Amino acid sequence: MKKGKSKRNNHSECQENNKVSLSNFPDCILLYILSFLSTKEVVQTLILSKRWKNVWKNLPTLTLIASYFNTGKGFTEFVSKVMSLRDASTSLHNLEFRCHDIVDPFLLTSILEYAVSHNVRRLKILTRCDIQRFPTCLFSCHSLTSLHLSVCHPKQFSMCTLFPNSLNLPSLTNLYLCHISFCVGDDGSVEPFSKLTSLTSLMIVYCEIVDAQNLCISSTKLVQLTIYMISYAPETYFGIDISTPSLCTFEFHGIPIQKLHRSKRNLSSIKHVCIDLITLWNSVEVSLVLLNWLVELANIESLTVSSTTLQVLSLVPDLLTIELPFLCHLKSLKVEKRQISSIPDGMVDFLLQHAPSASVVIYY
C-alpha cells in the first residue's frame, strides 16, 4: 500500500513540475503552442493560473468555430467578447471563422473589419449569411496574403454576394472564392483579378457573373487556377477568358458549356491539367467544346481526367478516326474511374496517339 501511495505521489509531483515548467516558458513559445488550438480552448487556459490570465489576449491566431458551442447565441457572444477583450495592439496573423448556421450580417461585417484593422495576413470565412456586399476595407487590406471567402446565402443557393471589380490587395497570393457574384466593371468587362499583382493561386467555386457572358482571368503571376462550375442551369454558366502568361496548372470540375477563350501565347505555359465532368452530360455540343479545350491545351505534360469526362468526349462524331496534332508533349495520363461511367474503348489510345511513351495510371 505504501509503495502504491509513493507512486501516486511521484506522479502528482511530475504533473506539478510539468505545469511549472510550461508556465515558465516565454510568451512567444506559449503563443506558438496555443496557435494550434481553437480560440475557445485557448481562452479556457486563463483559469490555469495568474500567469495564464492574459496570455490568450496576445494570440496572433483566432480560430472561431461555431460547432464547439451549444447554441448560436453563445457563439456570437463569445466572438464579440474575444474581439473586445483581445489586446488591440497585437497584429492578427490568421483568422478563421466557421459557422454553418445563419450569421447576422452585422456580426460578419464586424469580424471582417476587425481583421483588417489588425493587419490580418490569412483570412478564412465559411458561413451562411444574407450579406449583399462585403465591407470595402476588406479589398484594400495591404497585409492580406491569403483570402478564403465562402459565404452562402441562407435562403437561395443562386443568390451570391457581390465581389467588387476594384481591388487593392498588393500582398495577396492565394484567393479562394465560393458563392460569389462578379459584376461588369466601368469598361464593360468582368475582370476582377487584373490588379492582384502578387496572386499565384486562384480557386473559383459555385460563382456567377451578372450581365455578361465571359469572366476574364487576367493575372501576370498566376500559377495555379481551379474552377468549379457545378450547376444544371445553363444560364448560370459563363465563358472563361484566360490571360495568364505564367499559368502552369489548370483544374476544372463541372460541365464545360462554353469555349475556353484565350490567345495561344497565354495558354502555352500550362503544363498540368485536370478536367473532371461531374455528371454524364449526353450532349454532342459539350463534347465538341471539351475536344476544343484539349486542342487549345496542346502543350501540356500531364493530364488527369475522369471516366465521365472520357465518356462525354467519346460523343464527338467519328472521334477515333480523327488525327489531331495535340498532346504531343504528354508524359503522364491519369484516369479516375467512376461508378456511373466506364472508360470507352479506344479513348486512352486516342489521347496517347502522339505520346505513346507517356505513363498511364487508372485508379478508382
ABEGO torsion letter per residue (X at the ends): XAAAAAAAAAAAAAAAAAAAAAAABBAAAAAAAAAABBAAAAAAAAAABAAAAAAAAABABBBBBAAABABAAAAAAAAAAAAAABBAABBBABBBBBBABBBBAAAAAAAAAAAAAAGBABBBBBBBBBBABBBAAAAABAABABBBBBBBBAABAABBBBBBABBBBAABABBBBBGBBBBBBAAGBBBAAAABAABABBBBBGBBBBGBABBBBBBAABABBBBBBBBABAAABBBBBBBBAABABBBBBEBBABBBBBBAAAAAABABBBBBBABBBBBAAAAAAAAAAAAAAAABABBBBBAAAAAAAAABBGAAABBBBBGAABABBBBBBBAABBBBBGAAAAAAAABAABBBBBBX
